[in-house]
Amino acid sequence: MKDVITCLAMVWLAAIEVSHSADPQTGAAPAAAATNSTPARGRRGTPNSNDVFYTLGPDSQPRPGVPKGRFTEAKIIPSNVFPGTQHTYWVYVPAQYDPSQPAALMIFNDGQAMMAEPGDVQAHHVLDNLISRREIPVMLGVFINPGRRPDQPEPNPRDWGDRTTNRPEEYNPPNDKYARVIVEELMPALKKEFNISPDPELHGIMGSSSGGCAAFAVAWFRPNDFRKVITFIGTFVDLRGQHIYPELVEESEKKPIRIFMQDGRNDNRRPDNLKRDWFHQNVRLMNALTKKGYDLNYTWGIGNHGQKQGGAIFPEMMRWLWRDQPVSTDPNDMVERSFRYPAKSAAQETGNASANDVKN
């Protein structure tokens, strides 16, 4: 019996070792498990196996009966902030979007990875499911890639562009340059096509790894434009000096921003250089924000440098981030008590809600 248990344990461990994902910091696929059963190693020498324990739930998948939004075609805007580069983006328009009503906005850095299907996040499905149940406001999702020269390739889910685009220079440095790309270049382009609420409380941005660092920078440097932030495995380390954010938080007046941070205890650990230790620096920033009294939520898992945990809890992160949308408590408000249907006139929506109430 002991031999059988040992054999099963070895099979289970082997399955874990080979079931790991690409490293979002470099975009490189992880090395295959060695033939001598040595655990696969990440770019910092830590096992990549822990991420397999995080999987997407039903709110990150298409669900029957839920109205589905649509992606616009890819759009490109030139950049004056980073001359010679351009940014590709896609807009996800929920079925409930009504051009006569101002909509909330969520920006997704490394857009190609956040919209990839199958993928670790599949954010557009989360938007569909949560909007339909009135758990978040009706919002546009804007998936924007890091900038690149016209001769450089577009990033993809296996190559996030650290070596082939302007991603490191845009996302990492603790300055306002990327915030200017979003506020001064992307937002005007969006407002020409869509009715976006001017309220900064209805503007959110998120990202993973360096993209998470960039999301924080947008709100930090432009809090009058963006006030909601989600970071997965944020790269708040000394790549371009961004390890100074905790000190900036401590030395600055509190800003009106809300943040949800996620990281794993095995995220690129560096006992020889804590300035380059991802988990250590995420906790430092969390402590600084907590001490300053920020509206902050965070979770530390067991994972490596990947999006698995962040993607698994992304629906709950969105619920928390957008928890203060207006709510009607009128028991006779049958629209408020119903699912959100595709955009129609108020009379049509009320009729649908009443019909649905009769059926149930």
LUMBA-780653 format. One record per residue (C-alpha): residue in three letters; y, x, z. Coordinates in pm, whole numbers, padded with zeros to 5 digits, always signed. Layout:
BEGIN
alaYXZ
...
END
This chain:
BEGIN
met+00000+00000+00000
lys+00235+00286+00085
asp+00177+00437-00261
val+00261+00103-00427
ile+00587+00073-00232
thr+00681+00433-00318
cys+00611+00368-00687
leu+00823+00052-00690
ala+01108+00233-00515
met+01101+00510-00778
val+01113+00255-01060
trp+01407+00077-00893
leu+01601+00402-00850
ala+01534+00508-01208
ala+01667+00174-01333
ile+01984+00221-01132
glu+02037+00575-01261
val+02042+00471-01626
ser+02238+00146-01580
his+02591+00280-01560
ser+02901+00229-01771
ala+03162+00439-01948
asp+03426+00610-01738
pro+03756+00426-01795
gln+03963+00730-01699
thr+03834+00934-01992
gly+03682+00662-02207
ala+03375+00882-02243
ala+03027+00739-02221
pro+02835+00877-01925
ala+02562+01131-01975
ala+02209+00995-02002
ala+01985+01033-01699
ala+01810+01369-01696
thr+01439+01386-01761
asn+01379+01528-01413
ser+01515+01205-01260
thr+01832+01374-01131
pro+02093+01099-01084
ala+02340+01068-01369
arg+02673+01226-01281
gly+03029+01110-01342
arg+03323+01330-01436
arg+03373+01426-01071
gly+03007+01498-01005
thr+02930+01178-00814
pro+02644+00943-00904
asn+02747+00661-01138
ser+02476+00423-01017
asn+02672+00226-00757
asp+02865+00019-01010
val+02552-00165-01123
phe+02562-00377-00809
tyr+02877-00555-00935
thr+02832-00821-01202
leu+03049-01087-01361
gly+03033-01437-01215
pro+03061-01776-01385
asp+03443-01778-01388
ser+03438-01471-01611
gln+03217-01644-01869
pro+03271-01931-02113
arg+03192-02260-01941
pro+03093-02587-02110
gly+03373-02841-02129
val+03651-02595-02042
pro+03931-02591-02304
lys+03942-02253-02475
gly+04256-02069-02569
arg+04305-01857-02877
phe+04408-01503-02959
thr+04693-01439-03198
glu+04641-01175-03461
ala+04718-00818-03359
lys+05092-00747-03350
ile+05265-00409-03353
ile+05602-00311-03210
pro+05767+00030-03258
ser+05880+00216-02947
asn+06222+00364-02888
val+06125+00473-02538
phe+05852+00694-02685
pro+05988+00774-03035
gly+05733+00792-03313
thr+05480+00570-03135
gln+05391+00203-03159
his+05212-00050-02941
thr+04949-00300-03056
tyr+04913-00621-02860
trp+04740-00959-02874
val+04860-01280-02710
tyr+04606-01515-02559
val+04748-01865-02577
pro+04574-02111-02343
ala+04485-02455-02474
gln+04730-02605-02223
tyr+05032-02408-02348
asp+05316-02645-02441
pro+05605-02474-02626
ser+05847-02718-02463
gln+05751-02593-02115
pro+05818-02239-01986
ala+05489-02060-01920
ala+05391-01791-01672
leu+05291-01451-01806
met+05019-01194-01731
ile+05023-00853-01901
phe+04697-00657-01937
asn+04730-00280-01987
asp+04454-00120-02194
gly+04435-00461-02358
gln+04139-00377-02579
ala+03920-00316-02271
met+04040-00622-02078
met+03960-00855-02368
ala+03634-00685-02477
glu+03339-00920-02498
pro+03088-00846-02367
gly+03290-00640-02124
asp+03359-00564-01761
val+03653-00809-01727
gln+03667-01066-02011
ala+04004-01176-01875
his+04060-01450-02132
his+03764-01648-01995
val+03906-01614-01644
leu+04236-01754-01768
asp+04061-02049-01934
asn+03856-02140-01628
leu+04125-02101-01363
ile+04401-02269-01565
ser+04181-02570-01637
arg+04116-02622-01266
arg+04484-02573-01173
glu+04400-02265-00966
ile+04665-02062-01149
pro+04964-02177-01355
val+04952-02223-01730
met+05010-01869-01847
leu+05009-01655-02157
gly+04790-01346-02148
val+04928-01042-02330
phe+04678-00764-02397
ile+04864-00447-02489
asn+04717-00110-02585
pro+04876+00224-02497
gly+05112+00364-02756
arg+04997+00578-03044
arg+05134+00738-03356
pro+05050+00554-03680
asp+04805+00831-03771
gln+04617+00803-03441
pro+04323+00565-03391
glu+04347+00245-03189
pro+04176+00278-02849
asn+03843+00099-02812
pro+03616+00009-02517
arg+03434+00343-02541
asp+03743+00557-02598
trp+04043+00437-02404
gly+04274+00682-02577
asp+04341+00953-02317
arg+04275+01222-02578
thr+04384+01036-02891
thr+04694+00833-02793
asn+05005+00850-02577
arg+04820+00689-02284
pro+04845+00979-02031
glu+05218+01023-02087
glu+05292+00651-02068
tyr+05067+00537-01785
asn+05066+00824-01535
pro+05414+00968-01461
pro+05600+00801-01172
asn+05903+00706-01379
asp+06045+00394-01544
lys+05956+00476-01905
tyr+05655+00249-01939
ala+05840-00022-01748
arg+06106-00001-02019
val+05838-00044-02289
ile+05727-00368-02124
val+06068-00507-02028
glu+06289-00383-02313
glu+06046-00378-02607
leu+05752-00610-02544
met+05930-00893-02363
pro+06197-00951-02631
ala+05925-00967-02897
leu+05729-01219-02691
lys+06031-01438-02622
lys+06094-01476-02995
glu+05761-01656-03031
phe+05685-01812-02694
asn+05859-02005-02421
ile+05822-01768-02125
ser+05962-01850-01785
pro+06257-01627-01691
asp+06144-01628-01328
pro+06013-01279-01232
glu+05785-01447-00977
leu+05596-01585-01278
his+05550-01243-01441
gly+05237-01044-01353
ile+05080-00724-01481
met+04746-00554-01422
gly+04550-00252-01527
ser+04259-00021-01453
ser+04268+00349-01367
ser+04584+00497-01524
gly+04659+00146-01652
gly+04662+00027-01291
cys+04908+00300-01201
ala+05124+00189-01493
ala+05107-00175-01379
phe+05233-00076-01035
ala+05511+00131-01194
val+05635-00166-01398
ala+05683-00379-01085
trp+05807-00087-00876
phe+06079+00020-01117
arg+06162-00328-01253
pro+06106-00575-00967
asn+06368-00808-01111
asp+06137-00855-01410
phe+05781-00830-01271
arg+05665-00911-00919
lys+05288-00954-00932
val+05043-00663-00971
ile+04667-00607-00981
thr+04520-00256-00986
phe+04158-00156-01040
ile+04069+00203-00935
gly+04436+00301-00964
thr+04505+00660-01070
phe+04757+00733-00795
val+04666+01102-00800
asp+04831+01425-00909
leu+04775+01408-01284
arg+05143+01364-01371
gly+05275+01362-01014
gln+05195+01000-00931
his+05050+01096-00591
ile+05407+01062-00457
tyr+05406+00680-00460
pro+05324+00648-00087
glu+05629+00858-00006
leu+05844+00655-00247
val+05730+00336-00075
glu+05809+00472+00271
glu+06153+00600+00169
ser+06266+00296-00032
glu+06380-00050+00066
lys+06103-00307+00050
lys+06077-00465-00295
pro+05982-00829-00365
ile+05645-00755-00521
arg+05290-00873-00445
ile+04994-00639-00499
phe+04614-00665-00499
met+04441-00325-00504
gln+04071-00246-00561
asp+03887+00083-00541
gly+03545+00226-00455
arg+03446+00480-00194
asn+03283+00693-00467
asp+03581+00694-00702
asn+03633+01054-00816
arg+03614+01216-00471
arg+03771+01563-00436
pro+03728+01714-00089
asp+03871+02039-00228
asn+04195+01871-00341
leu+04293+01540-00180
lys+04589+01504-00415
arg+04330+01454-00690
asp+04099+01232-00484
trp+04122+00878-00626
phe+03995+00684-00325
his+04196+00889-00076
gln+04517+00828-00270
asn+04452+00455-00310
val+04411+00424+00065
arg+04728+00627+00122
leu+04926+00389-00097
met+04771+00087+00073
asn+04871+00225+00413
ala+05228+00286+00299
leu+05260-00064+00154
thr+05108-00218+00468
lys+05342-00027+00697
lys+05638-00147+00490
gly+05526-00510+00516
tyr+05442-00576+00151
asp+05255-00888+00042
leu+04935-00693-00009
asn+04565-00755-00046
tyr+04301-00492-00108
thr+03927-00436-00116
trp+03728-00113-00100
gly+03379-00128-00246
ile+03107+00131-00292
gly+03162+00189-00662
asn+03259+00482-00880
his+03540+00517-01129
gly+03470+00204-01331
gln+03575-00157-01375
lys+03258-00324-01250
gln+03380-00429-00906
gly+03730-00510-01025
gly+03593-00727-01304
ala+03351-00903-01070
ile+03627-01007-00829
phe+03905-01052-01085
pro+03899-01434-01068
glu+03952-01421-00691
met+04226-01162-00732
met+04405-01398-00969
arg+04372-01692-00730
trp+04527-01486-00452
leu+04801-01339-00669
trp+04912-01679-00799
arg+04842-01879-00484
asp+05195-02016-00439
gln+05228-02231-00751
pro+05380-02576-00682
val+05132-02841-00567
ser+05173-03218-00556
thr+05021-03383-00248
asp+05084-03735-00372
pro+04742-03911-00358
asn+04850-04130-00651
asp+04925-03829-00873
met+04618-03853-01093
val+04743-03578-01324
glu+04753-03333-01035
arg+04405-03440-00930
ser+04252-03387-01274
phe+04155-03087-01480
arg+04423-02952-01711
tyr+04360-03073-02063
pro+04487-02921-02390
ala+04860-02959-02428
lys+04959-03320-02504
ser+05241-03553-02421
ala+05276-03658-02059
ala+05161-04011-02147
gln+04847-03885-02319
glu+04765-03650-02031
thr+04805-03934-01778
gly+04578-04153-01988
asn+04312-03883-02002
ala+04332-03832-01628
ser+04294-04205-01558
ala+03999-04236-01797
asn+03832-03935-01637
asp+03884-04088-01292
val+03718-04414-01403
lys+03416-04227-01547
asn+03367-04040-01222
END
